[in-house]
Amino acid sequence: MSLSAQTDQMLIRAYLGGEEIALQNLIKKHQRQVFTFISLKLKDKYLAEDIFQETFIKVVDSLRAGSYKEEGKFLPWTLRIAHNLCIDYFRKLKRNPKIVDNEGNDLLANIQIFEETYEDKIVKQQTYSSLKSFVIQLPKEQREVVVLRHYAELSFKEISEMTGVSINTALGRMRYALINLRKMMKESLIAI
């Protein structure tokens, strides 16, 4: 039977039945579409190749674990995995920006970072502890937005979708949370 005549479901069943060639056929059947999708998002061929491989590693792991349940929707499911991996890459990049010279060398890699003193560590630990207790004291809606934004690192669009409120409402809750946190911090400094 030709590759195009085999359905995704047939190939998945054959692979799960022990036929490794079925997995190769499944990947071959969709590789152009998946790779093009990733390339358009990342605009970097070599990075796209890495994400492409990572996508199919996740696909294989999910198939083996039996967590693929979307009959007839293999390609959209695979594209969703690829999309999520691209988002993860951009989030990581946003957290760890690189400053490069003309040859592409990371300039910050050559800078020596001095260790914190014991006092600095204690002050930082106390500050984080105080801030955490202040966040816990916020009203539920404000606390939820702060936690999702700063600890889960979600965008305001993702927060609005997750909480079922508009982006403006999420932004407003964050604004009031920050005002309340500043007020609590000032009051705690006065109490000392």
trRosetta pair geometry for C-beta under 8 A, 3 or more apart (Angstrom, degrees):
i j d omega theta_ij theta_ji phi_ij phi_ji
1 5 5.1 -120 -180 85 94 122
1 6 5.6 108 122 -62 121 92
2 5 4.6 89 60 5 83 106
2 6 7.4 -150 94 -12 45 85
3 6 6.1 -58 -156 27 33 109
3 25 5.5 -155 -126 -159 98 103
3 28 6.6 -68 -150 97 148 118
3 29 5.8 -165 167 -84 108 96
4 29 7.5 152 -91 -128 50 103
6 10 4.9 -125 -167 82 83 129
6 11 5.5 90 143 -54 121 96
6 25 6.6 17 71 143 150 138
6 29 7.8 -115 76 -77 100 146
7 10 4.6 101 55 2 79 101
7 11 7.1 -149 94 -2 44 86
7 72 7.8 -37 -179 -106 121 71
8 11 5.7 -60 -152 40 33 110
8 12 6.1 34 152 -21 69 107
8 26 6.5 84 -138 -132 72 102
8 29 7.5 -161 -90 97 79 150
8 72 7.1 133 55 -122 117 31
8 74 3.8 -149 177 8 153 146
8 75 7.3 -132 -76 -29 152 79
9 12 5.7 -52 -143 36 31 111
9 13 6.3 31 157 -18 65 105
9 71 6.2 27 -92 -150 126 80
9 72 6.6 -21 -43 -66 117 58
9 74 7.7 -159 -55 -38 57 122
10 13 5.9 -56 -149 37 28 109
10 14 6.3 27 153 -18 63 109
10 22 8.0 -132 126 -147 68 120
11 14 5.7 -55 -145 38 31 112
11 15 6.3 32 155 -20 65 106
11 22 4.6 168 -160 -178 68 94
11 23 7.5 138 165 -78 100 30
11 25 5.6 -137 -128 89 126 108
11 26 4.3 153 139 -71 141 101
11 29 7.4 -141 -40 3 169 146
12 15 5.7 -54 -148 36 30 111
12 16 6.3 24 156 -13 65 108
12 22 7.5 -164 -55 145 12 123
12 26 6.8 87 -65 -97 64 149
12 63 6.4 -140 -148 -135 96 121
12 68 7.0 -118 -153 100 143 144
12 74 7.0 -161 -50 -94 128 134
13 16 5.9 -59 -146 42 29 107
13 17 6.1 29 152 -20 64 111
14 17 5.5 -60 -148 39 30 114
14 19 4.3 -40 161 52 91 133
14 22 3.6 169 97 -89 112 156
15 18 7.9 160 178 26 27 12
15 19 6.0 -86 -88 72 35 75
15 20 7.1 66 -133 -112 77 26
15 22 4.1 -138 -58 89 75 115
15 23 4.4 95 -120 -56 130 84
15 26 6.8 -43 -41 -7 140 138
15 63 6.6 -3 106 157 130 147
16 63 6.5 -133 -73 167 98 100
16 64 7.9 175 -112 -100 82 45
17 22 7.9 62 47 9 92 156
19 22 4.3 74 101 -12 107 111
19 23 7.9 168 106 -8 67 77
20 23 5.8 -48 -166 28 49 111
20 24 6.8 48 142 -16 71 102
21 24 5.4 -51 -153 37 43 116
21 25 6.3 45 149 -21 70 104
22 25 5.6 -53 -149 37 32 113
22 26 6.3 37 150 -23 65 105
23 26 5.5 -51 -147 34 33 114
23 27 6.4 31 155 -16 65 104
23 60 6.9 46 -150 -106 136 102
23 63 8.0 172 -108 79 109 163
24 27 5.9 -56 -148 38 30 108
24 28 6.1 30 154 -19 65 110
25 28 5.6 -54 -141 39 30 113
25 29 6.1 39 155 -29 64 105
26 29 5.7 -51 -150 28 27 116
26 30 6.9 -10 163 11 60 109
26 74 7.5 -91 -163 166 113 152
27 30 6.7 -83 -152 52 27 86
27 31 5.6 47 159 -61 71 102
27 56 5.8 40 -115 -131 117 143
28 31 5.9 -29 -128 -4 26 119
30 33 5.4 -62 -165 47 68 109
30 34 5.4 59 141 -21 93 110
30 74 7.4 -127 -56 119 155 108
30 75 5.5 -166 -126 -105 131 93
30 78 6.3 75 140 71 152 161
31 34 5.9 -63 -140 43 29 106
31 35 5.7 24 166 -17 68 114
31 52 7.6 61 -152 -171 82 126
32 35 6.1 -59 -141 41 23 107
32 36 6.1 23 160 -18 62 111
33 36 5.9 -57 -145 37 26 110
33 37 6.3 31 155 -23 62 108
33 75 6.5 -2 100 -152 147 121
33 79 7.7 -62 135 -76 103 112
34 37 5.7 -54 -151 34 30 116
34 38 6.5 25 155 -14 65 106
34 52 6.3 118 123 -133 105 90
34 55 6.4 -173 177 108 129 154
34 56 7.9 97 128 -57 162 96
34 75 7.8 -137 -64 -147 92 79
34 78 5.8 -59 -99 133 125 120
34 79 6.6 -142 -113 -85 76 70
34 82 5.8 176 -162 -57 91 153
35 38 5.9 -57 -148 39 32 108
35 39 6.0 33 155 -22 67 109
35 48 6.4 86 -163 153 73 115
35 49 7.8 18 -135 -94 107 55
35 52 5.2 14 -100 -105 80 139
36 39 5.6 -55 -142 37 29 113
36 40 6.3 31 159 -21 64 105
37 40 6.2 -59 -154 32 24 109
37 41 6.8 18 152 -14 60 109
37 79 5.6 -88 175 -131 171 101
37 82 5.9 85 103 106 121 149
37 83 7.8 -64 154 -64 120 80
38 41 5.8 -62 -155 38 33 110
38 42 6.0 1 162 4 71 116
38 48 4.6 137 118 -149 105 89
38 51 5.0 178 -159 94 135 122
38 52 5.5 -153 38 -68 161 81
38 55 7.2 -125 -71 -29 137 144
38 82 5.2 -101 -74 -175 100 124
38 86 6.5 -169 -136 -70 75 118
39 42 6.4 -71 -135 51 26 91
39 43 7.2 83 172 -83 59 27
39 44 7.9 -151 -140 55 64 34
39 45 6.6 16 -125 -102 109 56
39 48 4.3 26 -85 -122 67 161
40 43 7.4 18 -163 -64 23 68
41 82 8.0 155 20 142 148 99
41 83 7.4 177 -85 -118 161 62
41 86 4.6 -10 131 -151 146 157
42 47 5.0 -143 165 100 142 118
42 48 5.1 -178 59 -72 133 83
42 51 6.6 167 -42 9 151 148
42 86 6.2 -130 -60 -131 94 106
42 89 7.2 -2 -106 93 114 153
44 47 3.9 39 97 25 119 116
44 48 6.1 168 85 -21 59 86
45 48 5.6 -58 -148 35 26 115
45 49 6.6 30 153 -24 63 101
46 49 5.7 -46 -153 27 34 113
46 50 6.9 34 149 -16 62 101
47 50 5.6 -52 -155 34 38 113
47 51 6.4 31 151 -13 69 106
47 89 7.4 112 179 -166 119 154
48 51 5.8 -56 -144 42 33 107
48 52 6.0 42 152 -28 66 106
49 52 5.5 -50 -145 32 29 117
49 53 6.6 29 156 -16 62 103
50 53 6.0 -57 -154 36 30 108
50 54 6.3 26 151 -16 65 109
51 54 5.4 -54 -144 41 34 113
51 55 6.2 46 152 -30 66 101
51 82 6.5 89 148 -151 106 81
51 85 5.2 151 -154 121 97 125
51 86 6.2 52 -156 -75 154 72
51 89 6.6 -57 -88 -42 123 145
52 55 5.7 -50 -152 27 28 116
52 56 6.9 14 156 -7 61 104
52 82 7.4 12 -103 -120 50 116
53 56 6.2 -62 -151 41 31 100
53 57 6.4 36 150 -24 66 105
54 57 5.5 -50 -147 32 34 115
54 58 6.6 33 154 -17 65 102
54 85 5.6 151 104 -147 123 150
55 58 6.0 -61 -158 36 29 108
55 59 6.4 32 146 -22 66 106
55 78 6.5 77 165 -175 115 84
55 81 5.3 124 -148 112 83 108
55 82 4.4 4 -108 -84 140 81
55 85 5.9 -123 -76 11 80 152
56 59 4.9 -42 -141 33 43 119
56 60 6.2 46 157 -20 67 99
56 78 7.9 17 -89 -148 65 115
57 60 5.9 -52 -150 36 30 109
57 61 6.4 30 151 -18 63 107
58 61 5.6 -53 -145 39 32 112
58 62 6.2 32 156 -19 66 107
58 81 5.2 -178 96 -169 134 133
58 85 7.4 -159 -6 -61 148 125
59 62 5.9 -59 -150 38 27 109
59 63 6.3 27 153 -19 64 107
59 68 7.9 41 -160 -74 67 134
59 78 5.7 10 -92 -113 130 95
59 81 6.4 -177 -64 53 81 169
60 63 5.7 -54 -146 36 31 111
60 64 6.2 28 157 -16 65 108
61 64 5.9 -58 -147 39 28 109
61 65 6.1 22 157 -15 65 112
62 65 5.7 -59 -141 42 29 108
62 67 4.8 -87 -159 66 80 104
62 68 5.2 94 134 -49 105 91
62 81 7.9 -125 -11 -90 147 142
63 66 7.7 35 174 -70 30 29
63 68 5.4 -6 -94 1 60 133
68 74 7.7 30 -171 -111 133 80
68 77 6.9 96 -138 151 98 159
70 73 4.0 -68 150 62 115 113
70 74 7.2 165 91 -70 100 42
70 76 7.7 -103 141 74 149 100
70 77 5.0 164 56 -66 144 133
73 76 5.0 -46 -177 48 91 111
73 77 5.4 100 120 -30 87 101
74 77 5.7 -65 -149 39 27 114
74 78 6.1 26 157 -19 67 109
75 78 5.7 -55 -144 37 31 110
75 79 6.3 30 157 -18 65 106
76 79 5.6 -54 -144 38 33 112
76 80 6.4 39 153 -25 64 103
77 80 5.7 -52 -153 30 30 114
77 81 6.9 32 148 -18 62 101
78 81 5.6 -50 -154 32 36 113
78 82 6.5 36 148 -17 66 104
79 82 5.4 -51 -147 38 36 114
79 83 6.1 44 151 -25 66 103
80 83 5.5 -48 -145 34 31 116
80 84 6.4 32 154 -18 63 104
81 84 5.9 -56 -151 36 29 110
81 85 6.5 28 151 -18 64 106
82 85 5.7 -57 -150 37 32 111
82 86 6.4 34 151 -21 65 104
83 86 5.7 -55 -152 33 31 112
83 87 6.5 31 150 -18 65 104
84 87 5.6 -50 -148 36 34 113
84 88 6.4 39 151 -21 64 103
85 88 5.5 -48 -147 34 34 115
85 89 6.5 40 150 -23 63 101
86 89 5.6 -50 -152 31 33 114
86 90 6.6 27 152 -14 65 104
87 90 5.9 -56 -148 38 33 107
87 91 6.3 35 153 -20 66 106
88 91 5.7 -54 -147 36 31 112
88 92 6.3 30 155 -19 65 106
89 92 5.8 -58 -151 36 29 110
89 93 6.2 29 152 -20 65 109
90 93 5.4 -52 -144 38 34 115
90 94 6.2 39 154 -24 65 104
91 94 5.6 -53 -149 33 30 113
91 95 6.5 26 154 -15 64 106
91 153 6.4 105 -161 131 120 130
92 95 5.9 -58 -151 38 32 108
92 96 6.2 -20 166 27 68 108
93 96 6.7 -80 -136 62 23 74
93 97 6.9 59 166 -94 64 55
94 97 7.1 1 -150 -61 24 87
95 153 7.5 -22 -73 -139 119 153
98 106 5.1 -77 -155 -118 108 99
98 108 7.1 -138 -141 26 56 115
99 106 7.1 90 63 -157 53 61
99 107 4.7 -53 100 43 98 114
99 108 5.7 95 38 -27 100 100
100 103 7.9 -128 172 73 97 49
100 104 5.2 -11 -176 -147 136 35
100 105 6.2 143 -151 66 80 33
100 106 5.9 -46 -93 -90 76 44
100 107 6.6 177 -111 -14 21 88
101 104 7.3 -61 67 6 62 15
101 105 5.2 -5 35 53 104 90
101 107 5.8 109 -40 -65 91 102
105 109 7.5 -108 170 42 82 123
106 109 4.1 75 96 -13 110 114
106 110 7.8 162 100 -12 72 80
107 110 6.5 -61 -170 29 42 106
107 111 7.5 41 142 -25 68 104
108 111 5.6 -48 -156 22 50 116
116 120 4.0 -127 -172 89 101 129
116 121 5.1 124 115 -56 128 82
116 124 7.3 -35 -163 -4 158 141
117 120 4.7 102 52 3 75 102
117 121 7.2 -138 95 -5 42 85
118 121 5.7 -54 -154 34 33 113
118 122 6.5 31 151 -18 66 105
119 122 5.7 -56 -149 36 33 110
119 123 6.3 30 155 -17 67 107
120 123 5.8 -56 -146 39 30 109
120 124 6.1 29 156 -18 65 109
121 124 5.8 -56 -146 38 28 111
121 125 6.2 29 155 -20 64 109
122 125 5.7 -56 -146 38 29 112
122 126 6.3 27 155 -17 65 107
123 126 5.8 -56 -147 38 29 109
123 127 6.2 32 153 -22 64 107
124 127 5.6 -54 -147 35 30 113
124 128 6.4 29 155 -17 65 105
125 128 5.9 -54 -147 37 29 109
125 129 6.3 31 153 -20 63 108
126 129 5.5 -54 -146 37 31 114
126 130 6.3 31 155 -19 65 105
127 130 5.8 -55 -148 37 29 109
127 131 6.2 28 155 -18 65 109
128 131 5.7 -55 -143 39 30 111
128 132 6.2 34 155 -23 65 106
129 132 5.8 -53 -149 33 28 113
129 133 6.6 24 154 -15 62 105
130 133 5.9 -58 -152 37 32 108
130 134 6.4 31 151 -19 66 106
130 185 7.5 93 137 -112 122 81
130 188 6.5 146 -163 143 128 167
131 134 5.6 -54 -149 36 33 112
131 135 6.4 37 152 -22 66 102
131 181 7.4 33 -144 -160 80 119
131 185 7.9 7 -94 -85 74 111
132 135 5.7 -50 -148 32 32 112
132 136 6.6 34 152 -21 62 104
133 136 5.6 -50 -151 32 34 115
133 137 6.7 34 150 -20 63 105
134 137 5.6 -58 -154 34 35 112
134 138 7.3 53 147 -40 63 89
134 181 5.4 97 139 -132 131 79
134 184 4.5 151 -135 104 115 147
134 185 6.8 -11 -92 -59 162 76
134 188 7.8 -93 -75 -25 117 141
135 138 5.8 -34 -163 0 40 117
135 143 5.9 112 170 -131 74 87
135 146 5.6 -147 -140 110 108 145
135 147 7.1 118 171 -64 130 85
135 181 7.2 11 -77 -100 64 116
136 143 7.0 58 -122 -128 23 136
137 184 6.7 136 75 -111 138 153
138 142 4.3 -113 167 93 121 113
138 143 4.1 158 79 -64 110 84
138 146 6.6 92 40 7 166 141
138 177 5.5 25 -144 -132 147 91
138 180 5.9 120 -115 99 91 143
138 181 7.3 -24 -74 -64 117 85
139 142 4.9 77 62 16 82 107
139 143 6.7 -159 87 -11 34 93
139 180 8.0 -175 5 -64 87 174
140 143 5.8 -60 -143 38 25 111
140 144 6.2 29 159 -25 63 107
141 144 5.8 -51 -149 30 28 115
141 145 6.8 24 155 -15 61 104
141 173 5.3 -108 138 -132 97 134
142 145 6.0 -57 -153 36 33 107
142 146 6.4 31 152 -17 67 108
142 173 5.1 -159 -98 -178 59 88
142 174 7.6 150 -146 -88 73 26
142 176 5.7 -100 -102 93 126 98
142 177 3.7 162 -175 -81 106 98
142 180 6.6 49 155 30 163 143
143 146 5.8 -57 -148 38 31 111
143 147 6.2 28 157 -17 67 109
143 177 7.2 162 -64 -122 35 125
144 147 6.0 -58 -146 38 26 108
144 148 6.2 19 159 -13 64 112
144 163 6.4 115 134 -102 134 130
144 173 7.7 -21 65 150 89 147
145 148 5.9 -59 -142 42 28 107
145 149 5.9 20 162 -14 66 114
145 159 6.0 70 -130 -176 75 144
145 163 7.5 -34 -78 -37 79 161
145 170 5.6 162 -121 -159 122 75
145 173 4.4 136 -9 106 154 119
145 174 4.9 -121 138 -68 132 77
145 177 6.2 -162 73 -18 110 149
146 149 6.1 -63 -142 42 23 104
146 150 5.8 -19 177 17 65 116
146 151 7.9 53 132 -4 66 98
146 174 6.8 141 -74 -122 64 73
146 177 4.9 -155 -55 162 114 155
146 181 7.9 124 -111 -51 149 136
147 150 7.0 -69 -123 52 17 83
147 151 5.0 -30 -163 32 60 124
147 152 6.6 52 141 -7 69 101
148 151 7.4 -24 -65 53 10 83
148 152 4.9 -34 -145 43 46 126
148 154 4.8 -38 166 38 90 126
148 158 7.7 -159 167 105 117 96
148 159 4.8 127 116 -110 139 102
148 162 6.7 -179 -137 73 148 146
148 163 7.6 -120 -16 -42 166 115
149 152 7.4 36 -5 54 11 82
149 153 7.4 36 174 -111 33 23
149 154 6.3 -83 -94 60 41 75
149 156 7.2 14 -101 -78 112 68
149 159 6.3 -15 -65 -66 83 145
149 174 6.3 46 -16 -108 162 127
150 153 7.3 15 -164 -75 15 56
154 158 4.1 -121 -175 90 106 126
154 159 5.2 134 108 -57 122 80
154 162 7.1 -17 175 -2 166 143
155 158 4.7 97 52 7 76 100
155 159 7.0 -137 97 -5 41 87
156 159 5.3 -49 -144 37 37 116
156 160 6.2 41 155 -23 67 101
156 167 5.2 82 135 -152 108 91
156 170 5.0 156 -161 104 90 130
156 171 5.8 25 -147 -66 147 84
156 174 7.6 -81 -105 -15 110 145
157 160 5.9 -53 -149 33 29 109
157 161 6.6 26 152 -15 62 106
157 167 6.0 -16 -91 -98 56 119
158 161 5.7 -55 -149 38 33 111
158 162 6.1 29 155 -19 67 111
159 162 5.8 -59 -144 40 29 109
159 163 5.9 4 166 1 68 114
159 170 4.7 129 105 -150 118 146
160 163 6.4 -66 -135 49 24 93
160 164 7.8 -140 172 37 53 4
160 165 5.6 -102 -140 81 73 62
160 166 5.9 -17 -147 168 128 17
160 167 4.6 -67 -49 -76 153 56
160 169 7.2 115 -118 57 98 93
160 170 4.8 -110 -72 -19 82 138
161 164 7.8 25 -178 -70 24 39
163 170 6.7 138 48 -91 136 106
165 169 4.0 -99 161 86 119 138
165 170 5.8 147 90 -51 111 80
165 173 7.9 71 96 -16 158 134
166 169 4.6 101 56 3 79 101
166 170 7.1 -142 97 -3 45 85
167 170 5.6 -55 -151 37 35 112
167 171 6.2 36 150 -19 67 106
168 171 5.6 -53 -146 38 32 112
168 172 6.2 36 153 -21 65 106
169 172 5.6 -53 -147 36 31 114
169 173 6.4 33 153 -20 64 104
170 173 5.8 -52 -149 34 31 111
170 174 6.5 32 152 -19 63 104
171 174 5.7 -54 -151 35 33 112
171 175 6.4 36 150 -23 66 104
172 175 5.5 -51 -148 32 33 114
172 176 6.4 26 156 -12 66 104
173 176 6.0 -56 -147 41 31 106
173 177 6.1 37 152 -24 64 107
174 177 5.5 -54 -147 35 31 115
174 178 6.4 31 155 -19 65 104
175 178 6.0 -57 -153 35 28 108
175 179 6.5 29 150 -18 63 106
176 179 5.5 -51 -147 36 36 114
176 180 6.2 36 154 -18 67 106
177 180 5.8 -57 -149 39 29 110
177 181 6.2 30 153 -21 65 106
178 181 5.6 -51 -142 35 32 112
178 182 6.4 34 157 -20 64 103
179 182 6.0 -55 -151 34 28 110
179 183 6.4 29 151 -19 63 108
180 183 5.5 -55 -148 37 32 114
180 184 6.3 31 154 -19 67 105
181 184 5.7 -53 -146 37 32 109
181 185 6.3 33 154 -20 65 106
182 185 5.7 -56 -149 36 30 112
182 186 6.4 31 154 -19 65 105
183 186 5.9 -54 -150 34 29 110
183 187 6.4 28 153 -17 63 109
184 187 5.7 -57 -148 39 31 112
184 188 6.3 31 154 -20 66 106
185 188 5.8 -55 -147 35 31 109
185 189 6.5 30 154 -18 64 105
186 189 5.8 -57 -152 36 32 110
186 190 6.4 31 152 -19 66 106
187 190 5.7 -53 -147 36 33 112
187 191 6.4 36 153 -23 65 106
188 191 5.6 -50 -146 33 34 115
188 192 6.9 37 153 -24 63 100
189 192 5.8 -51 -154 27 35 110
